[in-house]
Amino acid sequence: MRQLLGEGIYLRNNPHSSLFYVVTGAHALHLLGGMAALFYLLIRASMAMSDVRVELGRQQTLVRVSTLYWHFLYGLWIVLFALLLIWK
């Protein structure tokens, strides 16, 4: 952040620099959300090691939802960065 400010990239300078900060912040929030979901799955899996059969269906659903979330993020960011390159 300090390096960007040292280079003169501020939020108020122009729309491109403010868009950079918005995209970077959105990316960080999405990654934190995905990492929280994976951490939750890790905790649930470690707690359910002794009784795997009881929650197998629910655990599979949680894993599928988490997988869909990450695939959605991949697609979203590929499209977003492609649009940013074209918008230039």
BALODO-523765 format. One record per atom (N, C-alpha, C, O, CB): atom name; y, z, x; residue in one letter. Coordinates in nm, 4 decimals. Each point is the difference from the previous one (the first is absolute). Glycine has a CB too. Example, Ala and Ser with C-alpha at 12.3 -4.5 7.8 and 13.67 -1.06 7.14 Angstrom:
<sites>
[site N,[-0.5690,0.7800,1.3190],A] [site CA,[0.1190,0.0000,-0.0890],A] [site C,[0.1200,0.0000,0.0900],A] [site O,[-0.0019,0.0665,0.1036],A] [site CB,[-0.1154,0.0581,-0.2928],A] [site N,[0.2223,-0.1966,0.1542],S] [site CA,[0.1190,0.0060,0.0820],S] [site C,[0.1090,0.0730,-0.0770],S] [site O,[0.1108,0.0169,0.0509],S] [site CB,[-0.1736,-0.2314,0.0675],S] 
</sites>
This chain:
<sites>
[site N,[-0.1187,0.0000,0.0818],M] [site CA,[0.1187,0.0000,-0.0818],M] [site C,[0.1261,0.0000,0.0869],M] [site O,[0.0948,-0.0738,-0.0266],M] [site CB,[-0.2217,0.1940,-0.1537],M] [site N,[0.1266,-0.0382,0.2822],R] [site CA,[0.1173,0.0048,0.0883],R] [site C,[0.0206,-0.1323,0.0725],R] [site O,[0.1129,-0.0424,0.0247],R] [site CB,[-0.1480,0.2878,0.0047],R] [site N,[-0.0767,-0.3095,0.0043],Q] [site CA,[0.0119,-0.1285,0.0683],Q] [site C,[0.0624,-0.1040,-0.0924],Q] [site O,[0.0834,-0.0794,0.0435],Q] [site CB,[-0.2833,0.1354,0.0982],Q] [site N,[0.1603,-0.0562,-0.2687],L] [site CA,[0.0590,-0.0930,-0.0959],L] [site C,[0.1491,0.0278,-0.0185],L] [site O,[0.0808,-0.0927,-0.0051],L] [site CB,[-0.3025,0.0741,-0.1111],L] [site N,[0.2570,0.1451,0.1064],L] [site CA,[0.1414,0.0346,-0.0136],L] [site C,[0.0779,-0.0369,0.1259],L] [site O,[0.1157,-0.0413,-0.0079],L] [site CB,[-0.1779,0.2277,-0.1476],L] [site N,[-0.0016,-0.1715,0.2716],G] [site CA,[0.0641,-0.0392,0.1248],G] [site C,[0.0230,-0.1493,0.0097],G] [site O,[0.0938,-0.0449,0.0658],G] [site CB,[-0.1992,0.2395,0.0406],G] [site N,[0.0194,-0.2718,-0.1722],E] [site CA,[0.0143,-0.1457,-0.0018],E] [site C,[0.1016,-0.0464,-0.1047],E] [site O,[0.0336,-0.1183,-0.0060],E] [site CB,[-0.2704,0.0993,0.0839],E] [site N,[0.2852,0.1110,-0.1595],G] [site CA,[0.0994,-0.0356,-0.1005],G] [site C,[-0.0587,-0.0404,-0.1344],G] [site O,[0.0676,-0.0644,-0.0802],G] [site CB,[0.0750,-0.0057,0.2658],G] [site N,[-0.2668,0.1070,-0.2107],I] [site CA,[-0.0628,-0.0326,-0.1272],I] [site C,[0.0175,0.1197,-0.0923],I] [site O,[-0.0751,0.0972,0.0080],I] [site CB,[-0.0939,-0.2532,0.1025],I] [site N,[0.2678,0.1485,-0.1974],Y] [site CA,[0.0312,0.1067,-0.0938],Y] [site C,[-0.0304,-0.0466,-0.1423],Y] [site O,[-0.0127,-0.1196,-0.0260],Y] [site CB,[0.1913,0.2095,0.1815],Y] [site N,[-0.1901,0.0057,-0.2463],L] [site CA,[-0.0213,-0.0339,-0.1404],L] [site C,[0.1199,-0.0731,-0.0594],L] [site O,[-0.0172,-0.0875,-0.0849],L] [site CB,[-0.1316,0.2862,0.0640],L] [site N,[0.2665,-0.1652,0.0629],R] [site CA,[0.1207,-0.0552,-0.0611],R] [site C,[0.0454,-0.1313,0.0609],R] [site O,[0.0917,-0.0626,-0.0532],R] [site CB,[-0.0267,0.2927,0.0024],R] [site N,[-0.1254,-0.2744,0.1602],N] [site CA,[0.0485,-0.1203,0.0674],N] [site C,[-0.0156,-0.1261,-0.0842],N] [site O,[0.0969,-0.0710,-0.0267],N] [site CB,[-0.1538,0.1792,0.2413],N] [site N,[-0.0648,-0.1341,-0.2552],N] [site CA,[-0.0263,-0.1213,-0.0770],N] [site C,[-0.1266,0.0188,-0.0824],N] [site O,[-0.0754,0.0947,0.0222],N] [site CB,[0.1888,-0.2368,0.1533],N] [site N,[-0.1366,0.0531,-0.2697],P] [site CA,[-0.1188,0.0158,-0.0853],P] [site C,[-0.1314,-0.0082,0.0777],P] [site O,[-0.0983,0.0627,-0.0394],P] [site CB,[0.2303,-0.1601,-0.1465],P] [site N,[-0.1353,0.0229,0.2932],H] [site CA,[-0.1241,-0.0148,0.0759],H] [site C,[-0.0420,0.1312,0.0650],H] [site O,[-0.1181,0.0346,-0.0019],H] [site CB,[0.1759,-0.2736,0.0433],H] [site N,[0.0363,0.3117,0.0154],S] [site CA,[-0.0372,0.1254,0.0648],S] [site C,[-0.0372,0.1060,-0.1037],S] [site O,[-0.0906,0.0798,0.0239],S] [site CB,[0.2426,-0.1354,0.1685],S] [site N,[-0.0840,0.0578,-0.3063],S] [site CA,[-0.0372,0.0970,-0.1023],S] [site C,[-0.1359,-0.0339,-0.0592],S] [site O,[-0.0780,0.0901,-0.0310],S] [site CB,[0.3199,-0.0511,-0.0202],S] [site N,[-0.2715,-0.1679,0.0351],L] [site CA,[-0.1318,-0.0412,-0.0492],L] [site C,[-0.1087,0.0412,0.0996],L] [site O,[-0.1096,0.0385,-0.0407],L] [site CB,[0.2142,-0.2329,-0.0829],L] [site N,[-0.0754,0.1867,0.2518],F] [site CA,[-0.0955,0.0417,0.1025],F] [site C,[-0.0371,0.1469,-0.0182],F] [site O,[-0.1177,0.0357,0.0051],F] [site CB,[0.2129,-0.2059,0.1538],F] [site N,[0.0054,0.2552,-0.1803],Y] [site CA,[-0.0275,0.1420,-0.0187],Y] [site C,[-0.0746,0.0269,-0.1307],Y] [site O,[-0.0872,0.0868,-0.0044],Y] [site CB,[0.2917,-0.0348,0.1377],Y] [site N,[-0.1717,-0.1245,-0.2384],V] [site CA,[-0.0692,0.0176,-0.1279],V] [site C,[-0.1462,-0.0406,0.0131],V] [site O,[-0.0883,0.0715,-0.0474],V] [site CB,[0.3031,-0.1133,-0.0768],V] [site N,[-0.2414,-0.0715,0.1877],V] [site CA,[-0.1373,-0.0475,0.0172],V] [site C,[-0.0786,0.0964,0.0891],V] [site O,[-0.1161,0.0294,-0.0284],V] [site CB,[0.1935,-0.2685,-0.0003],V] [site N,[-0.0160,0.2877,0.1347],T] [site CA,[-0.0668,0.0950,0.0885],T] [site C,[-0.0310,0.1305,-0.0730],T] [site O,[-0.1087,0.0554,0.0168],T] [site CB,[0.2261,-0.1581,0.1795],T] [site N,[-0.0243,0.1520,-0.2763],G] [site CA,[-0.0232,0.1219,-0.0762],G] [site C,[-0.1082,-0.0172,-0.1052],G] [site O,[-0.0830,0.0889,-0.0188],G] [site CB,[0.3189,-0.0271,0.0584],G] [site N,[-0.2357,-0.1766,-0.1090],A] [site CA,[-0.1036,-0.0272,-0.1004],A] [site C,[-0.1369,-0.0098,0.0659],A] [site O,[-0.0994,0.0487,-0.0540],A] [site CB,[0.2676,-0.1689,-0.0888],A] [site N,[-0.1728,0.0577,0.2584],H] [site CA,[-0.1256,-0.0116,0.0736],H] [site C,[-0.0523,0.1391,0.0378],H] [site O,[-0.1191,0.0281,-0.0135],H] [site CB,[0.1905,-0.2542,0.1025],H] [site N,[0.0182,0.3117,-0.0420],A] [site CA,[-0.0407,0.1360,0.0378],A] [site C,[-0.0526,0.0776,-0.1211],A] [site O,[-0.1005,0.0701,0.0111],A] [site CB,[0.2714,-0.0722,0.1736],A] [site N,[-0.1049,-0.0095,-0.2988],L] [site CA,[-0.0458,0.0695,-0.1209],L] [site C,[-0.1364,-0.0497,-0.0452],L] [site O,[-0.0854,0.0797,-0.0390],L] [site CB,[0.3229,-0.0476,-0.0286],L] [site N,[-0.2586,-0.1633,0.0725],H] [site CA,[-0.1299,-0.0541,-0.0392],H] [site C,[-0.1103,0.0467,0.0947],H] [site O,[-0.1097,0.0345,-0.0440],H] [site CB,[0.2250,-0.2342,-0.0540],H] [site N,[-0.0863,0.2008,0.2266],L] [site CA,[-0.1003,0.0463,0.0960],L] [site C,[-0.0314,0.1476,-0.0190],L] [site O,[-0.1162,0.0398,0.0072],L] [site CB,[0.1952,-0.2121,0.1543],L] [site N,[0.0220,0.2530,-0.1855],L] [site CA,[-0.0234,0.1429,-0.0235],L] [site C,[-0.0836,0.0218,-0.1257],L] [site O,[-0.0877,0.0863,-0.0022],L] [site CB,[0.3048,-0.0330,0.1160],L] [site N,[-0.1903,-0.1310,-0.2181],G] [site CA,[-0.0794,0.0110,-0.1222],G] [site C,[-0.1455,-0.0378,0.0229],G] [site O,[-0.0903,0.0679,-0.0487],G] [site CB,[0.2949,-0.1178,-0.0829],G] [site N,[-0.2278,-0.0581,0.2055],G] [site CA,[-0.1360,-0.0420,0.0308],G] [site C,[-0.0724,0.0981,0.0898],G] [site O,[-0.1192,0.0251,-0.0182],G] [site CB,[0.1931,-0.2582,-0.0070],G] [site N,[-0.0026,0.2891,0.1223],M] [site CA,[-0.0617,0.0983,0.0880],M] [site C,[-0.0320,0.1285,-0.0753],M] [site O,[-0.1009,0.0648,0.0277],M] [site CB,[0.2241,-0.1634,0.1662],M] [site N,[-0.0380,0.1357,-0.2890],A] [site CA,[-0.0279,0.1181,-0.0830],A] [site C,[-0.1256,-0.0224,-0.0836],A] [site O,[-0.0817,0.0908,-0.0146],A] [site CB,[0.3277,-0.0362,0.0061],A] [site N,[-0.2620,-0.1754,-0.0465],A] [site CA,[-0.1196,-0.0310,-0.0785],A] [site C,[-0.1252,0.0062,0.0869],A] [site O,[-0.1024,0.0536,-0.0424],A] [site CB,[0.2402,-0.1986,-0.1092],A] [site N,[-0.1304,0.0906,0.2726],L] [site CA,[-0.1151,0.0049,0.0898],L] [site C,[-0.0316,0.1430,0.0420],L] [site O,[-0.1170,0.0369,0.0101],L] [site CB,[0.1739,-0.2660,0.0712],L] [site N,[0.0451,0.3091,-0.0571],F] [site CA,[-0.0209,0.1398,0.0361],F] [site C,[-0.0649,0.0758,-0.1157],F] [site O,[-0.0891,0.0822,0.0215],F] [site CB,[0.2875,-0.0919,0.1337],F] [site N,[-0.1541,-0.0178,-0.2772],Y] [site CA,[-0.0584,0.0619,-0.1182],Y] [site C,[-0.1478,-0.0373,-0.0112],Y] [site O,[-0.0833,0.0860,-0.0286],Y] [site CB,[0.3075,-0.0915,-0.0873],Y] [site N,[-0.2572,-0.1206,0.1381],L] [site CA,[-0.1401,-0.0429,-0.0048],L] [site C,[-0.0825,0.0677,0.1091],L] [site O,[-0.1155,0.0361,-0.0226],L] [site CB,[0.1885,-0.2562,-0.0722],L] [site N,[-0.0144,0.2371,0.2118],L] [site CA,[-0.0707,0.0665,0.1091],L] [site C,[-0.0304,0.1453,-0.0359],L] [site O,[-0.1109,0.0480,0.0236],L] [site CB,[0.2240,-0.1999,0.1417],L] [site N,[-0.0155,0.2216,-0.2219],I] [site CA,[-0.0200,0.1389,-0.0406],I] [site C,[-0.1065,0.0085,-0.1089],I] [site O,[-0.0889,0.0849,0.0065],I] [site CB,[0.3278,-0.0315,0.0529],I] [site N,[-0.2303,-0.1416,-0.1601],R] [site CA,[-0.0979,0.0010,-0.1093],R] [site C,[-0.1402,-0.0294,0.0523],R] [site O,[-0.0973,0.0606,-0.0447],R] [site CB,[0.2763,-0.1339,-0.1156],R] [site N,[-0.1893,-0.0190,0.2542],A] [site CA,[-0.1319,-0.0343,0.0545],A] [site C,[-0.0583,0.1159,0.0804],A] [site O,[-0.1198,0.0270,-0.0075],A] [site CB,[0.1875,-0.2685,0.0153],A] [site N,[0.0159,0.3093,0.0683],S] [site CA,[-0.0512,0.1118,0.0790],S] [site C,[-0.0387,0.1188,-0.0881],S] [site O,[-0.0926,0.0739,0.0332],S] [site CB,[0.2353,-0.1492,0.1577],S] [site N,[-0.0724,0.0941,-0.3031],M] [site CA,[-0.0330,0.1092,-0.0902],M] [site C,[-0.1244,-0.0306,-0.0844],M] [site O,[-0.0698,0.0918,-0.0432],M] [site CB,[0.3124,-0.0318,0.0370],M] [site N,[-0.2696,-0.1865,-0.0168],A] [site CA,[-0.1103,-0.0390,-0.0876],A] [site C,[-0.1265,-0.0372,0.0769],A] [site O,[-0.0918,-0.0587,-0.0573],A] [site CB,[0.2604,-0.0200,-0.1062],A] [site N,[-0.1746,0.1116,0.2906],M] [site CA,[-0.1175,-0.0369,0.0800],M] [site C,[-0.1278,0.0646,-0.0534],M] [site O,[-0.1073,-0.0598,0.0080],M] [site CB,[0.2560,0.0354,0.1915],M] [site N,[-0.1386,0.1430,-0.2526],S] [site CA,[-0.1200,0.0687,-0.0476],S] [site C,[-0.0428,-0.0477,-0.1386],S] [site O,[-0.1177,0.0106,-0.0346],S] [site CB,[0.1841,0.1868,0.1706],S] [site N,[0.0266,-0.2497,-0.2158],D] [site CA,[-0.0305,-0.0396,-0.1372],D] [site C,[0.0463,-0.1438,-0.0234],D] [site O,[0.0846,-0.0249,-0.0859],D] [site CB,[-0.0637,0.2652,0.0077],D] [site N,[-0.0758,-0.3344,0.1541],V] [site CA,[0.0449,-0.1386,-0.0013],V] [site C,[-0.0322,-0.0694,-0.1316],V] [site O,[0.0817,-0.0786,-0.0478],V] [site CB,[-0.1125,0.0720,0.2940],V] [site N,[-0.0830,0.0319,-0.3060],R] [site CA,[-0.0431,-0.0738,-0.1184],R] [site C,[0.0844,0.0296,-0.1233],R] [site O,[0.0166,-0.0865,-0.0860],R] [site CB,[-0.2445,0.0881,0.1798],R] [site N,[0.2801,0.1172,-0.1029],V] [site CA,[0.0757,0.0387,-0.1189],V] [site C,[0.1291,-0.0803,-0.0113],V] [site O,[0.0356,-0.0441,-0.1093],V] [site CB,[-0.1333,0.2742,0.1237],V] [site N,[0.1676,-0.2497,0.0959],E] [site CA,[0.1298,-0.0657,-0.0051],E] [site C,[-0.0029,-0.1402,0.0595],E] [site O,[0.1051,-0.0535,0.0351],E] [site CB,[-0.0001,0.2770,-0.0225],E] [site N,[-0.2196,-0.2825,-0.0009],L] [site CA,[-0.0089,-0.1310,0.0634],L] [site C,[0.0786,-0.1053,-0.0769],L] [site O,[0.0707,-0.0800,0.0613],L] [site CB,[-0.2944,0.1427,0.0276],L] [site N,[0.2134,-0.0647,-0.2202],G] [site CA,[0.0734,-0.0983,-0.0800],G] [site C,[0.1496,0.0150,0.0119],G] [site O,[0.0716,-0.0988,0.0163],G] [site CB,[-0.2607,0.0946,-0.1721],G] [site N,[0.2372,0.1269,0.1477],R] [site CA,[0.1442,0.0248,0.0115],R] [site C,[0.0496,-0.0303,0.1410],R] [site O,[0.1089,-0.0546,0.0175],R] [site CB,[-0.1259,0.2305,-0.1955],R] [site N,[-0.0618,-0.1409,0.2771],Q] [site CA,[0.0387,-0.0263,0.1391],Q] [site C,[0.0096,-0.1509,0.0251],Q] [site O,[0.0920,-0.0466,0.0671],Q] [site CB,[-0.2032,0.2620,0.0058],Q] [site N,[0.0159,-0.2906,-0.1271],Q] [site CA,[0.0042,-0.1455,0.0157],Q] [site C,[0.1249,-0.0576,-0.0658],Q] [site O,[0.0616,-0.0921,0.0537],Q] [site CB,[-0.3126,0.0851,-0.0478],Q] [site N,[0.2885,0.0604,-0.1211],T] [site CA,[0.1209,-0.0466,-0.0674],T] [site C,[0.1234,0.0290,0.0844],T] [site O,[0.0875,-0.0857,0.0125],T] [site CB,[-0.1974,0.1224,-0.2347],T] [site N,[0.1182,0.0821,0.2800],L] [site CA,[0.1141,0.0342,0.0849],L] [site C,[0.0078,-0.0909,0.1226],L] [site O,[0.1085,-0.0423,0.0399],L] [site CB,[-0.1250,0.2794,-0.1185],L] [site N,[-0.0979,-0.2664,0.1371],V] [site CA,[-0.0025,-0.0883,0.1166],V] [site C,[0.0426,-0.1412,-0.0396],V] [site O,[0.0736,-0.0655,0.0737],V] [site CB,[-0.2571,0.2045,0.0296],V] [site N,[0.1381,-0.1855,-0.2183],R] [site CA,[0.0382,-0.1348,-0.0456],R] [site C,[0.1498,-0.0089,-0.0276],R] [site O,[0.0643,-0.0989,0.0352],R] [site CB,[-0.2928,0.0697,-0.1342],R] [site N,[0.2833,0.1320,0.0365],V] [site CA,[0.1443,-0.0001,-0.0270],V] [site C,[0.0787,0.0015,0.1298],V] [site O,[0.0996,-0.0712,0.0133],V] [site CB,[-0.1391,0.1904,-0.2299],V] [site N,[-0.0040,-0.0392,0.3115],S] [site CA,[0.0664,0.0052,0.1298],S] [site C,[-0.0097,-0.1340,0.0722],S] [site O,[0.0959,-0.0445,0.0630],S] [site CB,[-0.1467,0.2892,-0.0489],S] [site N,[-0.0644,-0.3079,-0.0237],T] [site CA,[-0.0187,-0.1311,0.0621],T] [site C,[0.0904,-0.1044,-0.0644],T] [site O,[0.0604,-0.0812,0.0702],T] [site CB,[-0.2972,0.1418,-0.0162],T] [site N,[0.2465,-0.0595,-0.1849],L] [site CA,[0.0896,-0.0930,-0.0688],L] [site C,[0.1455,0.0233,0.0403],L] [site O,[0.0764,-0.0953,0.0158],L] [site CB,[-0.2372,0.0858,-0.2080],L] [site N,[0.1984,0.1346,0.2085],Y] [site CA,[0.1367,0.0322,0.0423],Y] [site C,[0.0301,-0.0618,0.1366],Y] [site O,[0.1038,-0.0633,0.0188],Y] [site CB,[-0.1134,0.2783,-0.1503],Y] [site N,[-0.0822,-0.1959,0.2264],W] [site CA,[0.0239,-0.0547,0.1339],W] [site C,[0.0009,-0.1522,-0.0012],W] [site O,[0.0808,-0.0606,0.0704],W] [site CB,[-0.1877,0.2630,0.0283],W] [site N,[0.0197,-0.2660,-0.1764],H] [site CA,[0.0011,-0.1458,-0.0081],H] [site C,[0.1281,-0.0503,-0.0666],H] [site O,[0.0545,-0.1031,0.0394],H] [site CB,[-0.3054,0.1033,-0.0498],H] [site N,[0.2984,0.0725,-0.0902],F] [site CA,[0.1268,-0.0356,-0.0617],F] [site C,[0.1130,0.0081,0.1018],F] [site O,[0.0865,-0.0875,0.0033],F] [site CB,[-0.1703,0.1707,-0.2247],F] [site N,[0.0842,0.0209,0.3045],L] [site CA,[0.1029,0.0127,0.1024],L] [site C,[-0.0053,-0.1140,0.1002],L] [site O,[0.1038,-0.0537,0.0387],L] [site CB,[-0.1126,0.2996,-0.0669],L] [site N,[-0.1118,-0.2833,0.0706],Y] [site CA,[-0.0117,-0.1132,0.0926],Y] [site C,[0.0640,-0.1240,-0.0591],Y] [site O,[0.0820,-0.0655,0.0643],Y] [site CB,[-0.2932,0.1618,0.0288],Y] [site N,[0.1738,-0.1277,-0.2146],G] [site CA,[0.0545,-0.1194,-0.0653],G] [site C,[0.1499,0.0090,-0.0208],G] [site O,[0.0724,-0.0970,0.0222],G] [site CB,[-0.2904,0.0657,-0.1344],G] [site N,[0.2647,0.1479,0.0693],L] [site CA,[0.1424,0.0189,-0.0250],L] [site C,[0.0823,-0.0209,0.1263],L] [site O,[0.1017,-0.0692,-0.0031],L] [site CB,[-0.1586,0.2291,-0.1793],L] [site N,[0.0143,-0.1013,0.2923],W] [site CA,[0.0786,-0.0108,0.1226],W] [site C,[-0.0088,-0.1389,0.0620],W] [site O,[0.0962,-0.0453,0.0620],W] [site CB,[-0.1334,0.2878,-0.0236],W] [site N,[-0.0738,-0.3099,-0.0535],I] [site CA,[-0.0086,-0.1376,0.0499],I] [site C,[0.0971,-0.0885,-0.0763],I] [site O,[0.0726,-0.0793,0.0599],I] [site CB,[-0.3139,0.1132,0.0037],I] [site N,[0.2427,-0.0205,-0.1952],V] [site CA,[0.0928,-0.0796,-0.0821],V] [site C,[0.1441,0.0389,0.0302],V] [site O,[0.0860,-0.0872,0.0123],V] [site CB,[-0.2600,0.0675,-0.1934],V] [site N,[0.2017,0.1489,0.1933],L] [site CA,[0.1359,0.0455,0.0260],L] [site C,[0.0520,-0.0522,0.1333],L] [site O,[0.1124,-0.0498,0.0065],L] [site CB,[-0.1584,0.2538,-0.1420],L] [site N,[-0.0323,-0.1941,0.2407],F] [site CA,[0.0449,-0.0489,0.1299],F] [site C,[0.0132,-0.1524,0.0013],F] [site O,[0.0898,-0.0533,0.0651],F] [site CB,[-0.1997,0.2507,0.0428],F] [site N,[0.0224,-0.2673,-0.1783],A] [site CA,[0.0145,-0.1463,-0.0107],A] [site C,[0.1310,-0.0361,-0.0708],A] [site O,[0.0705,-0.0920,0.0417],A] [site CB,[-0.3222,0.0667,-0.0472],A] [site N,[0.2834,0.0979,-0.1014],L] [site CA,[0.1267,-0.0255,-0.0703],L] [site C,[0.1208,0.0330,0.0869],L] [site O,[0.1016,-0.0694,-0.0047],L] [site CB,[-0.2163,0.1178,-0.2114],L] [site N,[0.1029,0.0582,0.2956],L] [site CA,[0.1103,0.0332,0.0897],L] [site C,[0.0210,-0.1066,0.1064],L] [site O,[0.1135,-0.0273,0.0390],L] [site CB,[-0.1596,0.2679,-0.0794],L] [site N,[-0.0622,-0.3009,0.0874],L] [site CA,[0.0148,-0.1085,0.0976],L] [site C,[0.0620,-0.1237,-0.0621],L] [site O,[0.0805,-0.0682,0.0634],L] [site CB,[-0.2773,0.1565,0.0592],L] [site N,[0.1594,-0.1173,-0.2468],I] [site CA,[0.0570,-0.1175,-0.0683],I] [site C,[0.1450,0.0241,-0.0359],I] [site O,[0.0808,-0.0927,0.0070],I] [site CB,[-0.3060,0.0345,-0.0977],I] [site N,[0.2612,0.1806,0.0522],W] [site CA,[0.1359,0.0327,-0.0452],W] [site C,[0.1031,-0.0148,0.1104],W] [site O,[0.1178,-0.0227,-0.0275],W] [site CB,[-0.2167,0.1788,-0.1368],W] [site N,[0.0570,-0.1439,0.2853],K] [site CA,[0.0890,-0.0055,0.1163],K] [site C,[0.0897,-0.1189,-0.0094],K] [site O,[0.0826,-0.0222,0.0886],K] [site CB,[-0.2511,0.1365,0.0508],K] 
</sites>
